């Protein structure tokens, strides 16, 4: 069985995901772009009972977009980093891929809401690449 740990940027929130990830979506919807400030969200999906809080659960706040059927986000109240959360219907756990300490053993399955992608997403893939921030 796979065992993953993750947390927020400041380290106050830590969690463990026990068991495999079942899906890995790169979501290009306008909501995911807006909350992340990036071209897409990268979310892993695991079984509902796989999430274990190691520390800082009391530092986590959740936002459920009222007009959306299932759009939710959970974040550290100190640094604002996205953290794992139970889906609204309790069916699974959503885990921001970038919050894990190690690489998941699953590659992205798909790009969802791709027709809604940012116009600069594909052209950005061909942009000049640096090992670190350019001077």
C-alpha positions as CSV (number, residue, x, y, z in Angstrom):
1,X,0.0,0.0,0.0
2,X,1.2,3.5,-0.9
3,X,1.8,6.0,1.9
4,X,2.2,9.7,1.1
5,X,2.8,12.7,3.3
6,X,2.1,16.4,2.4
7,X,1.5,19.7,4.0
8,X,1.4,23.4,3.6
9,X,4.3,25.8,2.8
10,X,4.8,27.0,6.4
11,X,4.7,23.4,7.8
12,X,1.9,24.0,10.3
13,X,-0.4,21.6,8.5
14,X,0.7,18.1,7.8
15,X,-1.3,15.1,6.5
16,X,-0.9,11.5,5.4
17,X,-2.7,9.8,2.5
18,X,-2.8,6.0,2.9
19,X,-3.5,3.9,-0.1
20,X,-3.3,4.5,-3.8
21,X,-4.5,7.5,-5.8
22,X,-7.3,6.5,-8.1
23,X,-7.2,9.6,-10.4
24,X,-5.0,12.5,-11.3
25,X,-6.7,15.4,-13.0
26,X,-5.3,18.6,-14.4
27,X,-8.3,20.9,-14.4
28,X,-8.4,23.9,-16.6
29,X,-11.8,25.3,-15.6
30,X,-11.9,29.0,-14.9
31,X,-12.6,28.3,-11.2
32,X,-9.4,26.3,-10.7
33,X,-7.4,28.8,-12.7
34,X,-8.8,31.6,-10.5
35,X,-8.2,30.0,-7.2
36,X,-4.7,28.8,-8.1
37,X,-3.6,31.7,-10.2
38,X,-2.1,29.2,-12.6
39,X,-3.0,27.5,-15.9
40,X,-4.6,24.5,-14.1
41,X,-5.1,22.7,-10.9
42,X,-3.4,19.4,-10.4
43,X,-5.5,17.2,-8.1
44,X,-5.1,13.7,-7.0
45,X,-8.1,11.6,-5.9
46,X,-8.0,9.0,-3.2
47,X,-10.4,7.0,-1.1
48,X,-12.4,8.9,1.5
49,X,-10.9,7.1,4.4
50,X,-7.3,7.6,3.3
51,X,-6.7,11.0,4.9
52,X,-5.0,11.3,8.3
53,X,-4.2,14.6,9.8
54,X,-0.7,14.6,11.4
55,X,-0.8,18.1,12.7
56,X,-2.5,21.4,12.2
57,X,-6.0,20.3,11.3
58,X,-7.2,23.2,13.4
59,X,-5.3,25.5,11.1
60,X,-7.3,24.4,8.0
61,X,-10.2,26.3,6.7
62,X,-12.5,25.2,3.9
63,X,-14.3,27.2,1.3
64,X,-17.3,25.7,-0.6
65,X,-18.4,27.8,-3.5
66,X,-22.2,28.1,-2.9
67,X,-23.3,28.1,-6.5
68,X,-21.2,25.2,-7.5
69,X,-22.2,21.6,-7.1
70,X,-18.8,20.4,-5.9
71,X,-16.2,23.1,-6.0
72,X,-14.3,23.3,-2.7
73,X,-10.9,24.3,-1.4
74,X,-9.1,23.8,1.9
75,X,-6.1,25.8,2.9
76,X,-3.8,26.7,5.8
77,X,-5.0,29.8,7.5
78,X,-1.4,30.9,8.2
79,X,0.3,30.6,4.8
80,X,-2.7,30.1,2.5
81,X,-1.4,26.8,0.9
82,X,-3.9,24.4,-0.5
83,X,-4.2,21.2,1.5
84,X,-6.1,17.9,1.2
85,X,-9.8,17.8,1.9
86,X,-12.8,15.5,1.8
87,X,-15.1,16.1,-1.1
88,X,-18.5,17.6,-0.2
89,X,-20.4,14.4,-0.8
90,X,-17.8,12.5,1.3
91,X,-17.0,10.1,-1.6
92,X,-13.3,10.8,-1.9
93,X,-10.3,13.0,-0.8
94,X,-8.9,15.6,-3.1
95,X,-5.2,16.2,-2.7
96,X,-3.3,19.1,-4.4
97,X,-0.4,17.3,-6.1
98,X,2.0,20.1,-5.4
99,X,1.5,19.7,-1.7
100,X,3.0,16.2,-1.5
101,X,6.5,15.6,-0.1
102,X,7.2,12.9,-2.8
103,X,6.1,12.2,-6.4
104,X,2.8,10.3,-6.7
105,X,3.1,6.9,-8.3
106,X,0.5,7.9,-10.9
107,X,0.8,10.1,-13.9
108,X,-2.0,12.6,-14.8
109,X,-4.9,10.8,-16.3
110,X,-6.3,13.8,-18.2
111,X,-6.8,17.5,-18.7
112,X,-10.4,18.2,-17.8
113,X,-12.3,21.3,-18.9
114,X,-9.6,21.7,-21.5
115,X,-11.8,23.9,-23.8
116,X,-11.9,26.4,-20.9
117,X,-8.1,26.5,-20.7
118,X,-6.2,29.8,-20.6
119,X,-5.3,31.1,-24.1
120,X,-1.6,31.3,-23.0
121,X,-1.4,27.7,-21.7
122,X,-0.1,25.9,-24.9
123,X,2.2,28.8,-26.0
124,X,3.6,28.9,-22.5
125,X,4.8,25.3,-22.9
126,X,7.2,26.4,-25.5
127,X,8.6,29.4,-23.6
128,X,12.3,29.6,-22.7
129,X,13.1,27.4,-19.7
130,X,15.5,28.2,-16.8
131,X,16.8,26.1,-13.9
132,X,16.0,28.9,-11.6
133,X,14.7,32.5,-11.7
134,X,16.4,34.4,-14.5
135,X,18.5,37.5,-13.5
